[in-house]
Amino acid sequence: MTTTMLKDALKTLFQEYEWIHLSLGLLGNVLFFVGSVFFLYESLKRLGIYAFIVGAFLMLVGSVGQAVVRYETNDS
């Protein structure tokens, strides 16, 4: 696979599937909210920590994807 083909494939992935980045960010926000509620109950605190970690990761992936789309859109 050539560099141009790889670049085109990544561009298509990031631009044509922008809804994926939005969905990941939204799911990350939901997990943050759920994790916050879990912290109210002693028995759910550990699950709240994991919800925060996964939520943060999903928001990061979603934000990076949106940033790449904006960069590519402005670069074209």
Secondary structure, 3 states (H helix, E strand, C coil): CCHHHHHHHHHHHHHHCHHHHHHHHHHHHHHHHHHHHHCCCHHHHHHHHHHHHHHHHHHHHHHHHHHHHHHHHHHC
